[in-house]
Amino acid sequence: MPEHRHTILITGARIIDPSNSVDKTGDILIENGRIAALGRVKAARGAEVVSGKGLVAAPGFVDIHTHLREPGPAGGETVLSGTKAAVNGGYTSVCSMPNTTPAVDSPERVAYQKLLGGRAGYARVYPVCAVTLDRAGEALVEMAACAAEGAVAFSDDGACLPTAKMVSKALLYAKVTGLPVIEHAEDASLAASGVAHKGARSAVLGLTGIPASSEDVIIARDVIIARETGGRLHIAHVSTSGAVEFIAGAKSRKLAVTAEVTPHHLILDDSGLESFHTSFKVKPPLRSKDHIQALRKALVDGTIDCIATDHAPHRTEDKEVEFDYAPFGVTGIETAFAVLNTELVEGGVLSLKRLIDLMSARPARVLNLPAGTLSIGAPADVVLLDPKKTWLVDDDKLLSAGKNCPFEGWRVKGAVTHVLIGGQWKKRDGRVL
Ligand SMILES: [Zn+2]
């Protein structure tokens, strides 16, 4: 991304940079697209001065699980609409998942994802490459060549690696590249044709259930293989208390296992299903309250490393069908900060500094991305947040092409007012440019 030449001074903001344990009021000087100074800064001649009074300045958020749907059928999302939506939500870096049509499973397609991201000119795009060709679970992609083109991880997301043997091969070959394998943990024989969390509510509503064990058995399997191979394993969208136990076990053995959780799994239980609204149909499914409690506890104690959105836009005509027939997935990249600030920070579960850490420095660390920090000399990917501003989630006003947000109609607290990427304004005074 080209860097901007002019000088910007953000004054009097509460600067929260968890990567450097910073939480203080001060100024941020940006020169040549990079962070030049932090603290008390004298206005440089010719600098553009922006007041940060009453606002929080933080590193731009990093989403390591975003579906940009390109290439794919028109209408779901494009790299342009998805990265614009990302900026609206305060995300300056996103990792695009490879379950597109066709799948991102070759060095050429990895390079093309990067090219589309650069052309769009909004959030930086880091491609995740498939593990297997066409995500069919049979033959490994050319991992080294895909890594050389800029893939930051491997995943057959949307599908689970089919066998322990394939997990073993994937972890061993990925290890050579230094990149992790991201698992969508779902045992197909247990999940089968399920559409909702298997429990009391799915039984009452007559929906086919997806048991928590469908996630747990895969994580147990993968952790065993990670131990055997010494490979680097990342678990996507953790949703069960059992998953948390296996991940904690792996960490206590010092295995290279990390995990993410989504805002919707941290906040929404399966009660929304009573409306039969397809904006609550997602994989893994929205679980019961006891699982949510376990996820929150795991986030607080560090068993779960970071928050990722799994932003999964769909065409409205695909989602506006009977519950059983709708595709899985919810949008969330524009609402993540607000709903998490409302529920977890205002709700007393996490501090604002910790939430910012979980949305910036920590996800960057999981995939080893050059982002999530306000260190001097780092690219000036900066967000200004107004943690007290309330607003109403209205899907029609959000920028994602997908209109399947489960937080539709919520009154939330916390807004992203400004976004800089490489020292260039992408959002100002609440408006994406
Ligand atoms: Zn997935």
Boltz pocket constraint, residues with backbone or C-beta under 6 A from the ligand:
constraints:
  - pocket:
      binder: B
      contacts: [[A, 157], [A, 158], [A, 159], [A, 184], [A, 236], [A, 237], [A, 283]]
      max_distance: 6.0
